[in-house]
Amino acid sequence: MATAEPNALRMTKKGTPLGYFLVFVFVLFIAILAVVYLITRQSRPVMLDEHGKPLVSSYQCPGDQVGGATFT
């Protein structure tokens, strides 16, 4: 029975360098996704047609009006 104890200790290995590296890569990937998401939320994308010209939007922001009339 004395030989079973060292084998049991050998089976409870804490972790390998490859495992730590894979966890690091996973966390880095999630962090990059979060940063890109936050940056794209602040941008104002413009939809382009097949010729590269901006599409006309049917929605106009109240602050973008021309002519001095404002919404209250």
MILUM-97057 format. One record per atom (N, C-alpha, C): residue number from 0; residue in one letter; atom name; z, y, x. Coordinates in steps of 0.05 Angstrom, whole numbers, plus 5000, padded with zeros to 4 digits. Layout:
<pts>
<pt gumi="NUM" marnu="a" firo="CA" w="Z" v="Y" u="X"/>
...
</pts>
This chain:
<pts>
<pt gumi="0" marnu="m" firo="N" w="5000" v="4976" u="5016"/>
<pt gumi="0" marnu="m" firo="CA" w="5000" v="5000" u="5000"/>
<pt gumi="0" marnu="m" firo="C" w="5000" v="5025" u="5017"/>
<pt gumi="1" marnu="a" firo="N" w="5006" v="5023" u="5042"/>
<pt gumi="1" marnu="a" firo="CA" w="5007" v="5046" u="5059"/>
<pt gumi="1" marnu="a" firo="C" w="4979" v="5058" u="5064"/>
<pt gumi="2" marnu="t" firo="N" w="4958" v="5041" u="5062"/>
<pt gumi="2" marnu="t" firo="CA" w="4931" v="5050" u="5068"/>
<pt gumi="2" marnu="t" firo="C" w="4919" v="5066" u="5044"/>
<pt gumi="3" marnu="a" firo="N" w="4930" v="5063" u="5020"/>
<pt gumi="3" marnu="a" firo="CA" w="4919" v="5076" u="4997"/>
<pt gumi="3" marnu="a" firo="C" w="4926" v="5106" u="4997"/>
<pt gumi="4" marnu="e" firo="N" w="4948" v="5114" u="5009"/>
<pt gumi="4" marnu="e" firo="CA" w="4956" v="5142" u="5009"/>
<pt gumi="4" marnu="e" firo="C" w="4937" v="5160" u="5026"/>
<pt gumi="5" marnu="p" firo="N" w="4929" v="5152" u="5050"/>
<pt gumi="5" marnu="p" firo="CA" w="4910" v="5170" u="5064"/>
<pt gumi="5" marnu="p" firo="C" w="4883" v="5172" u="5050"/>
<pt gumi="6" marnu="n" firo="N" w="4874" v="5151" u="5037"/>
<pt gumi="6" marnu="n" firo="CA" w="4849" v="5152" u="5022"/>
<pt gumi="6" marnu="n" firo="C" w="4851" v="5172" u="4999"/>
<pt gumi="7" marnu="a" firo="N" w="4874" v="5172" u="4986"/>
<pt gumi="7" marnu="a" firo="CA" w="4878" v="5191" u="4963"/>
<pt gumi="7" marnu="a" firo="C" w="4878" v="5220" u="4973"/>
<pt gumi="8" marnu="l" firo="N" w="4889" v="5224" u="4996"/>
<pt gumi="8" marnu="l" firo="CA" w="4890" v="5251" u="5007"/>
<pt gumi="8" marnu="l" firo="C" w="4862" v="5260" u="5015"/>
<pt gumi="9" marnu="r" firo="N" w="4846" v="5242" u="5025"/>
<pt gumi="9" marnu="r" firo="CA" w="4819" v="5248" u="5033"/>
<pt gumi="9" marnu="r" firo="C" w="4801" v="5255" u="5009"/>
<pt gumi="10" marnu="m" firo="N" w="4807" v="5244" u="4985"/>
<pt gumi="10" marnu="m" firo="CA" w="4791" v="5249" u="4961"/>
<pt gumi="10" marnu="m" firo="C" w="4797" v="5277" u="4949"/>
<pt gumi="11" marnu="t" firo="N" w="4820" v="5289" u="4955"/>
<pt gumi="11" marnu="t" firo="CA" w="4827" v="5315" u="4944"/>
<pt gumi="11" marnu="t" firo="C" w="4820" v="5337" u="4963"/>
<pt gumi="12" marnu="k" firo="N" w="4795" v="5339" u="4969"/>
<pt gumi="12" marnu="k" firo="CA" w="4785" v="5360" u="4987"/>
<pt gumi="12" marnu="k" firo="C" w="4783" v="5386" u="4971"/>
<pt gumi="13" marnu="k" firo="N" w="4792" v="5408" u="4983"/>
<pt gumi="13" marnu="k" firo="CA" w="4794" v="5434" u="4969"/>
<pt gumi="13" marnu="k" firo="C" w="4766" v="5446" u="4963"/>
<pt gumi="14" marnu="g" firo="N" w="4749" v="5447" u="4982"/>
<pt gumi="14" marnu="g" firo="CA" w="4722" v="5459" u="4977"/>
<pt gumi="14" marnu="g" firo="C" w="4706" v="5458" u="5002"/>
<pt gumi="15" marnu="t" firo="N" w="4680" v="5462" u="4999"/>
<pt gumi="15" marnu="t" firo="CA" w="4662" v="5461" u="5022"/>
<pt gumi="15" marnu="t" firo="C" w="4651" v="5489" u="5026"/>
<pt gumi="16" marnu="p" firo="N" w="4641" v="5495" u="5050"/>
<pt gumi="16" marnu="p" firo="CA" w="4628" v="5521" u="5054"/>
<pt gumi="16" marnu="p" firo="C" w="4604" v="5525" u="5036"/>
<pt gumi="17" marnu="l" firo="N" w="4589" v="5503" u="5030"/>
<pt gumi="17" marnu="l" firo="CA" w="4566" v="5505" u="5012"/>
<pt gumi="17" marnu="l" firo="C" w="4575" v="5514" u="4984"/>
<pt gumi="18" marnu="g" firo="N" w="4597" v="5503" u="4975"/>
<pt gumi="18" marnu="g" firo="CA" w="4608" v="5511" u="4949"/>
<pt gumi="18" marnu="g" firo="C" w="4615" v="5540" u="4948"/>
<pt gumi="19" marnu="y" firo="N" w="4629" v="5550" u="4969"/>
<pt gumi="19" marnu="y" firo="CA" w="4636" v="5578" u="4970"/>
<pt gumi="19" marnu="y" firo="C" w="4611" v="5596" u="4971"/>
<pt gumi="20" marnu="f" firo="N" w="4591" v="5587" u="4985"/>
<pt gumi="20" marnu="f" firo="CA" w="4566" v="5602" u="4987"/>
<pt gumi="20" marnu="f" firo="C" w="4552" v="5604" u="4960"/>
<pt gumi="21" marnu="l" firo="N" w="4551" v="5581" u="4946"/>
<pt gumi="21" marnu="l" firo="CA" w="4538" v="5581" u="4919"/>
<pt gumi="21" marnu="l" firo="C" w="4553" v="5599" u="4899"/>
<pt gumi="22" marnu="v" firo="N" w="4580" v="5599" u="4900"/>
<pt gumi="22" marnu="v" firo="CA" w="4595" v="5617" u="4883"/>
<pt gumi="22" marnu="v" firo="C" w="4589" v="5646" u="4890"/>
<pt gumi="23" marnu="f" firo="N" w="4588" v="5652" u="4916"/>
<pt gumi="23" marnu="f" firo="CA" w="4582" v="5679" u="4925"/>
<pt gumi="23" marnu="f" firo="C" w="4554" v="5688" u="4915"/>
<pt gumi="24" marnu="v" firo="N" w="4534" v="5670" u="4917"/>
<pt gumi="24" marnu="v" firo="CA" w="4507" v="5677" u="4907"/>
<pt gumi="24" marnu="v" firo="C" w="4507" v="5681" u="4877"/>
<pt gumi="25" marnu="f" firo="N" w="4521" v="5665" u="4862"/>
<pt gumi="25" marnu="f" firo="CA" w="4523" v="5668" u="4833"/>
<pt gumi="25" marnu="f" firo="C" w="4536" v="5694" u="4825"/>
<pt gumi="26" marnu="v" firo="N" w="4558" v="5701" u="4838"/>
<pt gumi="26" marnu="v" firo="CA" w="4571" v="5727" u="4832"/>
<pt gumi="26" marnu="v" firo="C" w="4554" v="5750" u="4840"/>
<pt gumi="27" marnu="l" firo="N" w="4540" v="5748" u="4862"/>
<pt gumi="27" marnu="l" firo="CA" w="4522" v="5770" u="4871"/>
<pt gumi="27" marnu="l" firo="C" w="4499" v="5773" u="4851"/>
<pt gumi="28" marnu="f" firo="N" w="4488" v="5751" u="4841"/>
<pt gumi="28" marnu="f" firo="CA" w="4466" v="5752" u="4821"/>
<pt gumi="28" marnu="f" firo="C" w="4476" v="5766" u="4795"/>
<pt gumi="29" marnu="i" firo="N" w="4499" v="5759" u="4786"/>
<pt gumi="29" marnu="i" firo="CA" w="4510" v="5771" u="4761"/>
<pt gumi="29" marnu="i" firo="C" w="4515" v="5801" u="4766"/>
<pt gumi="30" marnu="a" firo="N" w="4525" v="5808" u="4789"/>
<pt gumi="30" marnu="a" firo="CA" w="4530" v="5837" u="4795"/>
<pt gumi="30" marnu="a" firo="C" w="4504" v="5852" u="4796"/>
<pt gumi="31" marnu="i" firo="N" w="4483" v="5841" u="4808"/>
<pt gumi="31" marnu="i" firo="CA" w="4457" v="5855" u="4808"/>
<pt gumi="31" marnu="i" firo="C" w="4446" v="5858" u="4780"/>
<pt gumi="32" marnu="l" firo="N" w="4449" v="5837" u="4763"/>
<pt gumi="32" marnu="l" firo="CA" w="4440" v="5840" u="4735"/>
<pt gumi="32" marnu="l" firo="C" w="4455" v="5862" u="4721"/>
<pt gumi="33" marnu="a" firo="N" w="4481" v="5864" u="4725"/>
<pt gumi="33" marnu="a" firo="CA" w="4497" v="5885" u="4712"/>
<pt gumi="33" marnu="a" firo="C" w="4489" v="5913" u="4721"/>
<pt gumi="34" marnu="v" firo="N" w="4484" v="5916" u="4747"/>
<pt gumi="34" marnu="v" firo="CA" w="4476" v="5942" u="4757"/>
<pt gumi="34" marnu="v" firo="C" w="4449" v="5950" u="4746"/>
<pt gumi="35" marnu="v" firo="N" w="4430" v="5932" u="4746"/>
<pt gumi="35" marnu="v" firo="CA" w="4403" v="5938" u="4735"/>
<pt gumi="35" marnu="v" firo="C" w="4405" v="5945" u="4706"/>
<pt gumi="36" marnu="y" firo="N" w="4421" v="5930" u="4691"/>
<pt gumi="36" marnu="y" firo="CA" w="4425" v="5936" u="4662"/>
<pt gumi="36" marnu="y" firo="C" w="4436" v="5964" u="4658"/>
<pt gumi="37" marnu="l" firo="N" w="4456" v="5972" u="4673"/>
<pt gumi="37" marnu="l" firo="CA" w="4467" v="5999" u="4670"/>
<pt gumi="37" marnu="l" firo="C" w="4447" v="6021" u="4678"/>
<pt gumi="38" marnu="i" firo="N" w="4431" v="6016" u="4699"/>
<pt gumi="38" marnu="i" firo="CA" w="4412" v="6036" u="4707"/>
<pt gumi="38" marnu="i" firo="C" w="4390" v="6039" u="4686"/>
<pt gumi="39" marnu="t" firo="N" w="4381" v="6017" u="4675"/>
<pt gumi="39" marnu="t" firo="CA" w="4359" v="6018" u="4655"/>
<pt gumi="39" marnu="t" firo="C" w="4368" v="6030" u="4628"/>
<pt gumi="40" marnu="r" firo="N" w="4394" v="6028" u="4622"/>
<pt gumi="40" marnu="r" firo="CA" w="4404" v="6041" u="4598"/>
<pt gumi="40" marnu="r" firo="C" w="4402" v="6071" u="4600"/>
<pt gumi="41" marnu="q" firo="N" w="4404" v="6082" u="4624"/>
<pt gumi="41" marnu="q" firo="CA" w="4404" v="6111" u="4627"/>
<pt gumi="41" marnu="q" firo="C" w="4375" v="6122" u="4630"/>
<pt gumi="42" marnu="s" firo="N" w="4356" v="6105" u="4634"/>
<pt gumi="42" marnu="s" firo="CA" w="4329" v="6115" u="4637"/>
<pt gumi="42" marnu="s" firo="C" w="4316" v="6121" u="4610"/>
<pt gumi="43" marnu="r" firo="N" w="4294" v="6135" u="4611"/>
<pt gumi="43" marnu="r" firo="CA" w="4279" v="6141" u="4587"/>
<pt gumi="43" marnu="r" firo="C" w="4251" v="6129" u="4590"/>
<pt gumi="44" marnu="p" firo="N" w="4248" v="6104" u="4583"/>
<pt gumi="44" marnu="p" firo="CA" w="4222" v="6092" u="4587"/>
<pt gumi="44" marnu="p" firo="C" w="4200" v="6103" u="4569"/>
<pt gumi="45" marnu="v" firo="N" w="4175" v="6103" u="4578"/>
<pt gumi="45" marnu="v" firo="CA" w="4153" v="6112" u="4563"/>
<pt gumi="45" marnu="v" firo="C" w="4133" v="6089" u="4560"/>
<pt gumi="46" marnu="m" firo="N" w="4126" v="6083" u="4535"/>
<pt gumi="46" marnu="m" firo="CA" w="4107" v="6061" u="4530"/>
<pt gumi="46" marnu="m" firo="C" w="4079" v="6071" u="4537"/>
<pt gumi="47" marnu="l" firo="N" w="4064" v="6055" u="4551"/>
<pt gumi="47" marnu="l" firo="CA" w="4037" v="6062" u="4559"/>
<pt gumi="47" marnu="l" firo="C" w="4017" v="6043" u="4544"/>
<pt gumi="48" marnu="d" firo="N" w="3993" v="6054" u="4539"/>
<pt gumi="48" marnu="d" firo="CA" w="3973" v="6037" u="4527"/>
<pt gumi="48" marnu="d" firo="C" w="3958" v="6022" u="4549"/>
<pt gumi="49" marnu="e" firo="N" w="3936" v="6008" u="4542"/>
<pt gumi="49" marnu="e" firo="CA" w="3922" v="5992" u="4562"/>
<pt gumi="49" marnu="e" firo="C" w="3908" v="6009" u="4583"/>
<pt gumi="50" marnu="h" firo="N" w="3905" v="6035" u="4578"/>
<pt gumi="50" marnu="h" firo="CA" w="3892" v="6053" u="4597"/>
<pt gumi="50" marnu="h" firo="C" w="3912" v="6069" u="4614"/>
<pt gumi="51" marnu="g" firo="N" w="3937" v="6065" u="4609"/>
<pt gumi="51" marnu="g" firo="CA" w="3958" v="6078" u="4625"/>
<pt gumi="51" marnu="g" firo="C" w="3966" v="6105" u="4614"/>
<pt gumi="52" marnu="k" firo="N" w="3958" v="6111" u="4590"/>
<pt gumi="52" marnu="k" firo="CA" w="3966" v="6137" u="4578"/>
<pt gumi="52" marnu="k" firo="C" w="3989" v="6132" u="4559"/>
<pt gumi="53" marnu="p" firo="N" w="4007" v="6152" u="4558"/>
<pt gumi="53" marnu="p" firo="CA" w="4031" v="6148" u="4540"/>
<pt gumi="53" marnu="p" firo="C" w="4023" v="6146" u="4511"/>
<pt gumi="54" marnu="l" firo="N" w="4037" v="6128" u="4497"/>
<pt gumi="54" marnu="l" firo="CA" w="4033" v="6125" u="4469"/>
<pt gumi="54" marnu="l" firo="C" w="4047" v="6148" u="4454"/>
<pt gumi="55" marnu="v" firo="N" w="4036" v="6157" u="4432"/>
<pt gumi="55" marnu="v" firo="CA" w="4048" v="6177" u="4416"/>
<pt gumi="55" marnu="v" firo="C" w="4069" v="6164" u="4399"/>
<pt gumi="56" marnu="s" firo="N" w="4093" v="6175" u="4400"/>
<pt gumi="56" marnu="s" firo="CA" w="4115" v="6164" u="4385"/>
<pt gumi="56" marnu="s" firo="C" w="4117" v="6178" u="4358"/>
<pt gumi="57" marnu="s" firo="N" w="4123" v="6163" u="4337"/>
<pt gumi="57" marnu="s" firo="CA" w="4126" v="6176" u="4310"/>
<pt gumi="57" marnu="s" firo="C" w="4153" v="6189" u="4307"/>
<pt gumi="58" marnu="y" firo="N" w="4172" v="6183" u="4325"/>
<pt gumi="58" marnu="y" firo="CA" w="4198" v="6195" u="4324"/>
<pt gumi="58" marnu="y" firo="C" w="4199" v="6218" u="4343"/>
<pt gumi="59" marnu="q" firo="N" w="4210" v="6241" u="4333"/>
<pt gumi="59" marnu="q" firo="CA" w="4213" v="6264" u="4350"/>
<pt gumi="59" marnu="q" firo="C" w="4242" v="6272" u="4350"/>
<pt gumi="60" marnu="c" firo="N" w="4253" v="6275" u="4374"/>
<pt gumi="60" marnu="c" firo="CA" w="4281" v="6283" u="4376"/>
<pt gumi="60" marnu="c" firo="C" w="4284" v="6312" u="4366"/>
<pt gumi="61" marnu="p" firo="N" w="4306" v="6318" u="4353"/>
<pt gumi="61" marnu="p" firo="CA" w="4311" v="6345" u="4343"/>
<pt gumi="61" marnu="p" firo="C" w="4310" v="6366" u="4365"/>
<pt gumi="62" marnu="g" firo="N" w="4319" v="6360" u="4388"/>
<pt gumi="62" marnu="g" firo="CA" w="4318" v="6379" u="4410"/>
<pt gumi="62" marnu="g" firo="C" w="4291" v="6384" u="4422"/>
<pt gumi="63" marnu="d" firo="N" w="4271" v="6367" u="4415"/>
<pt gumi="63" marnu="d" firo="CA" w="4244" v="6369" u="4426"/>
<pt gumi="63" marnu="d" firo="C" w="4226" v="6385" u="4408"/>
<pt gumi="64" marnu="q" firo="N" w="4236" v="6397" u="4387"/>
<pt gumi="64" marnu="q" firo="CA" w="4219" v="6412" u="4368"/>
<pt gumi="64" marnu="q" firo="C" w="4207" v="6437" u="4381"/>
<pt gumi="65" marnu="v" firo="N" w="4183" v="6444" u="4372"/>
<pt gumi="65" marnu="v" firo="CA" w="4170" v="6468" u="4381"/>
<pt gumi="65" marnu="v" firo="C" w="4169" v="6487" u="4358"/>
<pt gumi="66" marnu="g" firo="N" w="4174" v="6512" u="4363"/>
<pt gumi="66" marnu="g" firo="CA" w="4172" v="6532" u="4342"/>
<pt gumi="66" marnu="g" firo="C" w="4199" v="6545" u="4335"/>
<pt gumi="67" marnu="g" firo="N" w="4220" v="6538" u="4347"/>
<pt gumi="67" marnu="g" firo="CA" w="4245" v="6551" u="4343"/>
<pt gumi="67" marnu="g" firo="C" w="4262" v="6541" u="4320"/>
<pt gumi="68" marnu="a" firo="N" w="4251" v="6523" u="4303"/>
<pt gumi="68" marnu="a" firo="CA" w="4268" v="6513" u="4281"/>
<pt gumi="68" marnu="a" firo="C" w="4286" v="6491" u="4292"/>
<pt gumi="69" marnu="t" firo="N" w="4311" v="6492" u="4283"/>
<pt gumi="69" marnu="t" firo="CA" w="4330" v="6472" u="4292"/>
<pt gumi="69" marnu="t" firo="C" w="4342" v="6458" u="4268"/>
<pt gumi="70" marnu="f" firo="N" w="4351" v="6434" u="4272"/>
<pt gumi="70" marnu="f" firo="CA" w="4365" v="6419" u="4251"/>
<pt gumi="70" marnu="f" firo="C" w="4395" v="6425" u="4253"/>
<pt gumi="71" marnu="t" firo="N" w="4407" v="6427" u="4230"/>
<pt gumi="71" marnu="t" firo="CA" w="4436" v="6432" u="4230"/>
<pt gumi="71" marnu="t" firo="C" w="4450" v="6410" u="4214"/>
</pts>
